[in-house]
Amino acid sequence: MADGIHLYKGLEVCPLIFLHVATRPGSAHDYDEGFDAAVRIKEPDGDGLKARSRVFHLHVERPFLCTGDARRASTAYGELLIDECTPGKTIWDGE
């Protein structure tokens, strides 16, 4: 699930939050197992050019207990990646 795209230094930062344990067909969601998070960083659409985008997964020891914590961590991680981008490189360059 995506929640709340916002602009940070000219890039769209979109937290991506999903269940830690996938829901099996015919079963209810298991929110007690927690949530995992990733962040999509994307150039805004415009000028008829195809916008670049990249997804970064948060690697944490345990799942987040609630979606709010996962969303905040995902947003903060995206901003950190943008801030710490090495001079002469872009967020789109491979790690």
C-alpha positions in Angstrom: 0.0 0.0 0.0 1.3 3.5 -0.8 0.7 6.3 1.6 1.3 10.0 1.1 3.7 11.1 -1.7 5.6 14.3 -0.9 8.3 16.3 -2.6 11.8 16.4 -1.0 14.5 18.4 -2.8 12.6 18.1 -6.1 12.0 14.4 -5.9 8.9 12.5 -5.0 9.2 10.3 -1.9 6.6 7.6 -1.6 6.5 5.2 1.4 5.5 1.7 0.5 4.1 -0.3 3.4 3.1 -4.0 3.3 2.4 -6.9 5.5 5.4 -8.8 6.9 3.6 -12.1 6.2 1.7 -12.3 2.9 -2.0 -13.1 3.2 -2.9 -16.5 1.9 -5.9 -16.7 -0.4 -9.1 -17.2 1.6 -7.4 -16.0 4.9 -7.8 -12.8 6.8 -4.9 -10.3 6.9 -2.5 -11.0 9.8 -1.7 -7.5 11.2 -0.2 -9.0 14.4 2.9 -10.2 12.4 3.8 -6.5 11.7 4.7 -4.6 8.6 7.7 -4.1 6.3 8.6 -1.0 4.4 10.3 0.4 1.3 10.5 3.8 -0.3 10.1 4.8 -3.9 12.1 7.8 -5.0 10.9 9.3 -8.3 11.4 12.3 -10.5 8.2 14.3 -11.0 6.5 13.7 -14.4 6.9 16.5 -16.8 8.5 17.9 -20.0 7.3 14.8 -21.9 10.3 12.8 -20.6 10.0 9.5 -18.9 10.5 10.0 -15.1 13.1 7.8 -13.4 12.1 5.9 -10.3 13.8 3.5 -7.9 12.6 1.5 -4.9 14.7 1.0 -1.8 13.8 -1.6 0.9 14.4 -0.8 4.5 16.4 -3.5 6.2 15.4 -3.7 9.8 15.8 -6.4 12.5 12.1 -6.8 13.2 8.9 -5.8 11.4 7.3 -2.5 12.3 4.4 -2.9 14.8 2.1 -0.4 13.0 1.8 1.2 9.6 2.5 4.7 11.0 5.9 3.7 12.3 6.7 2.0 9.0 5.5 5.0 7.0 7.6 7.5 9.1 10.7 5.3 8.9 10.3 4.8 5.1 9.9 8.6 4.5 12.9 9.4 6.7 15.0 6.7 4.9 14.1 8.2 1.5 15.2 11.7 2.7 18.4 10.3 4.1 19.2 8.5 0.8 18.7 11.8 -1.0 20.7 13.8 1.5 23.6 11.3 1.5 23.9 10.9 -2.2 27.6 11.1 -3.1 28.7 14.2 -5.0 29.0 13.4 -8.7 26.5 10.5 -8.5 22.7 10.4 -8.5 20.1 8.4 -6.6 19.6 6.5 -9.8 23.1 5.1 -9.9 23.5 1.5 -8.6 24.9 0.8 -5.2 
